[in-house]
């Protein structure tokens, strides 16, 4: 799976509201989420909370990604401080989510405008998920009401201060290191909340 967010052609396409517009990354490090490797001494915990909004496009001719979803938001993390959140994923016909990519980018006060802009430090990951209805969910197409999302998240790369991050997502020789994912989404307003904790590991310094 790629570890970059693709936005080409999305802005001019038909938009639709779809299940689970955003990633919820892991809750707590768990033995079952790790591929059997001992934890490294240089591993650190990433915790975060994000508020976001979604934009979706129907792609009926693309059987691998019939609905493409873009996500934009802002939030707070312990490692990056305030962040800009960018994500994309595919929603399948059965409502499951795959091919998810998320990037958390830190903030800087440099630049001509109040509040600064994005820094050169970021952490990216991959995710997949499925929808879980609540008593306030409306099961329809598109869905309505308040839903939960259960998923899983892995760390794949970083930039700037986090350029030495290890790719812990699946490869041909590894099942990856995933952490439980949780999302809340109100389809009546389009508002999405993301909460989570994951483990970030680093390559040894040369």
N, C-alpha and C positions, 0 to 999 in steps of 0.2 A: 504493500500500500504506500502511496505517496505521503510525504510529510510536508506538503505545501498546499495552501488554499487556492483553489481555482475559481476565478470570478469572470472569466471570459464569456461574453455573450449573455450574461444573466440579466443585466440591467434593462435590456430592451425586450425581454420575453414576457409572456403571460404570467401573471402572478397568481398564486393560490395559497390558502392557509392550509398547513399540513401538520401532521402529528409531530410533536416533540421538536420544536425549532432549535434546541440548543443542547449542548453537552452538559452533563453533570459529572464531574470527575470524582475520584475515589473518596470513600468515607474515611477508612483507617487502614494502615498497612496490615495485611493479614498473610499468614503463612500460605493459605490457599491461593493467594494472588501472585505468588512468587514461583518462578520456574525451578525451584529446588536449590537455588544458589544461596550461600550464606550472605547476610547483609554486609556490605562493605563499610569500613570505618568512615569513609568520606561521604557516605550517603546522607542527604538532608531531607527534611520534611517540607513539602510545599502545601500550604493551606490557602484557600481562597474563597471568596464570595463574589458573585457576579450578577448584575442585572442586565438583561439584553432584550433585543427585539429581533424578529425574523422576517425574511423575505423569501418566498418560494416560487419556483417556476416549473410548470408541467413540461416534461420531456417525453411524450408518448412514444417517440421513435427510438428512444434509448432504453433498451430492456434492462441494462445494468444499473440505470439510475433514472427511473421514470419521473421522479420529483427531486429536483436539486434545491437545497435550502441554504441560504446565506444567513449568517448571524453577526450582529454587531452589538457590542455592549461595553460596559466599564465596571470596574470592581476594585477589590483590595486583596493583596496577597502578602504573606509574610516575607517572601524572598525578593519580590520585585516592587513592593509598595503598591501605589495606585496603578492600575493597569488598563490598557485598551484590549478588549477581547475581540478576536476575529475567528470565525468558524465557518465550516461548510460540511454538509453531509448529504447522503441520498436516502430517500424514504422509499421502501419497497412496497409492493402491492399488499402485503400482509401487515403493513404498519411498522415493520421493524426498520431500524436505522443502521446503516453501515457506511463505510468509506468516509468516516468522520475525521476531520482535521481541525485542531484548535490551536491558536497561538495567543499567549498572554505576553503583551509588550509593556515594559515599564515606562515610567514618566520622567521627564526632565523639565526644568524651568528655564532652559536656554531658549533663545528665539525672541522675535519681536513682539509676540502677543502675550497677554496675561494668561497664566496657566501653562505656558510652555508647549511642549509637544511630546511625541513618543521618543523614548530613548533607544539606544542600540542594544539593549538587553532584552532578551525574550526567552521563553520556554514554550516548546510545542509538543503536542501529543496527538494520538489517534484514539478514536472511540467508536463504540457501537452500542445500541440500546433498543428497548421496546417500551411500548406505552402501557400504563397501568391506570385503569379508570378509578375514579372516586365516586362517592354518592352524588357529587355535583357535576359529573361528566355527562355530556350529551354525545351518544354514539351515533354519528352521522358522517357524511362525506361532503365538505370537510367537517371535522369534529367540532364540538362546542363545549363550553363550560371549563371546569378545572380538572386538569389531568396531572398525573405523576409520570416520570420516566425513570426506568431502572436500566442501568447500563454499566459499561466498564471502560476504563481509560488507561492508557500507557504513555510514558514519556518517550519521545523519539529524538529530540534535538534541542539545541539552544544557540543563542548568539550573544556576542559581547561577553559579559562576565560569565555567561553560561555556555560558552562555545565548546567546553570540554564535556558536556553532558553525554552520557552513554545512551545509545539507542536501545531502549528496553521494550520496543514493540516487536511483533512477530517477524521473524526472518525464516528463510528456508531451513535453518538449523536450530531455531529456538521458538517455543510457543509464546514468548513474550511474558512480561510482568504486568498484569492488569490489577486495577483497584476498583472496588464497587463504585457505581455512578448513580447519582440522584438528581432529578430535575423536577421543578414545578412549572406548569404553564397554564395561563388563563387564556383560552382561545377567544373569549369575548372581548378582551382588551389587547391581546398580542403580547402581553408582558410575560417574561420568563425569568426565573431565578435559578442560580447555579451555586451549589455548595460542594466543597470537597477537600480532601487531603490525599496527596500522593507522595511517593518516595522518588527523589531525584538522585541519580548516581553519576559520578564523574570519572573520566579516564585518569589514570595516574599521570602526574606531571613528569615531563621529560627531565 
